[in-house]
């Protein structure tokens, strides 16, 4: 897949949320180019956990405040991401000798997540959050 690049049409109109999304785009590009040695995958997993905790809380708070009608469904998508990440972490701990395969799997999932979640589902709440 060609490297995913942030484009202005991906904006949800909120600087904090857009910055989070841009950070995830950057992380995917970094993972595509990574040498999976020296614990790099550990760092990626940690960064994804930080991303999920901060970004999902911020996004959900904005949707709640804006009265987004599909908040529960959107939150279920966030929970599914966290569950997937927990599974990746457990798998990696059990098979740390295969960071290349796990890294490829993580990258493929994140590319799909960017397209399906951020570029499609997140566009649905644009009119319900505070613009900045």
FIDREN-101795 format. One line per 3 residues: number of its first residue (from 1); their letters; for each residue x, y, z of C-alpha. Coordinates in steps of 0.001 Angstrom, whole numbers. Example, Ala and Ser with C-alpha at 12.3 -4.5 7.8 and 13.67 -1.06 7.14 Angstrom:
BEGIN
1	as	12300 -4500 7800 ~ 13670 -1060 7140
This chain:
BEGIN
1	xxx	0 0 0 ~ 1228 3498 -758 ~ 2217 5454 2279
4	xxx	-772 7139 3828 ~ -439 10885 4019 ~ -2587 13339 5931
7	xxx	-4738 15514 3685 ~ -6801 18534 4641 ~ -10024 16765 3663
10	xxx	-9432 14344 6554 ~ -9929 17157 9053 ~ -12843 16939 11473
13	xxx	-12533 20661 12126 ~ -11027 20440 15601 ~ -7308 21137 15971
16	xxx	-6728 18707 18870 ~ -8497 15792 17192 ~ -6832 16513 13862
19	xxx	-3416 16599 15567 ~ -4143 13203 17148 ~ -5112 11765 13774
22	xxx	-2022 13257 12122 ~ 92 11628 14816 ~ -1398 8241 14006
25	xxx	-692 8769 10311 ~ 2925 9545 11220 ~ 3155 6459 13420
28	xxx	1924 4237 10565 ~ 4531 5711 8197 ~ 7199 5185 10841
31	xxx	6130 1582 11323 ~ 6235 944 7568 ~ 9897 1993 7489
34	xxx	10930 462 10795 ~ 13676 -1958 11576 ~ 11957 -4207 14113
37	xxx	15050 -4642 16245 ~ 15945 -3276 19661 ~ 12439 -3260 21087
40	xxx	10932 -971 18459 ~ 7632 -2860 18547 ~ 7473 -2370 22326
43	xxx	7696 1369 21702 ~ 4995 1255 19028 ~ 2642 -683 21307
46	xxx	3245 1789 24130 ~ 2620 4739 21793 ~ -607 3160 20550
49	xxx	-1781 2647 24141 ~ -1053 6317 24870 ~ -2820 7350 21679
52	xxx	-5905 5282 22479 ~ -6173 6504 26061 ~ -5779 10194 25284
55	xxx	-7390 10483 21898 ~ -10427 8319 22557 ~ -11200 10129 25826
58	xxx	-10856 13538 24136 ~ -12954 12531 21137 ~ -15691 10901 23220
61	xxx	-15912 13923 25546 ~ -16381 16225 22554 ~ -19017 13969 21011
64	xxx	-20841 13698 24340 ~ -20802 17483 24801 ~ -22025 17995 21231
67	xxx	-24859 15484 21584 ~ -23574 13116 18919 ~ -26415 10584 18450
70	xxx	-24191 7602 17591 ~ -21796 8014 20524 ~ -22308 4514 21948
73	xxx	-21642 2864 18597 ~ -18539 4992 18100 ~ -17296 4141 21577
76	xxx	-17758 441 20773 ~ -15316 935 17896 ~ -12839 2475 20312
79	xxx	-13231 -447 22710 ~ -12637 -2870 19847 ~ -9385 -1041 19036
82	xxx	-8227 -1308 22664 ~ -9115 -5014 22748 ~ -7189 -5561 19509
85	xxx	-4179 -3745 20968 ~ -4340 -5850 24147 ~ -4322 -8985 21981
88	xxx	-1307 -7706 20042 ~ 515 -7026 23291 ~ -208 -10506 24667
91	xxx	786 -12134 21379 ~ 4023 -10176 21229 ~ 4896 -11055 24826
94	xxx	4412 -14739 24014 ~ 6292 -14631 20696 ~ 8714 -11728 20987
97	xxx	11041 -13500 18587 ~ 8699 -12616 15710 ~ 8467 -8811 15795
100	xxx	8569 -8605 11986 ~ 5377 -10622 11531 ~ 3626 -8871 14382
103	xxx	4821 -5482 13117 ~ 3428 -6252 9655 ~ 105 -7277 11209
106	xxx	-29 -4094 13312 ~ 754 -1950 10285 ~ -1913 -3626 8125
109	xxx	-4510 -3187 10873 ~ -3624 476 11404 ~ -3865 1216 7694
112	xxx	-7381 -269 7671 ~ -8232 1605 10885 ~ -7154 4895 9356
115	xxx	-9342 4359 6332 ~ -12372 2794 8004 ~ -12491 4566 11339
118	xxx	-10838 7937 10991 ~ -11561 8680 7357 ~ -15126 7364 7390
121	xxx	-16653 7001 10865 ~ -15034 10076 12391 ~ -16383 12217 9561
124	xxx	-19888 11474 10866 ~ -19375 13483 14080 ~ -17839 16602 12504
127	xxx	-21014 18640 12896 ~ -21363 17684 16575 ~ -17994 18749 17980
130	xxx	-16561 22131 18843 ~ -14489 23529 16006 ~ -11168 25146 16712
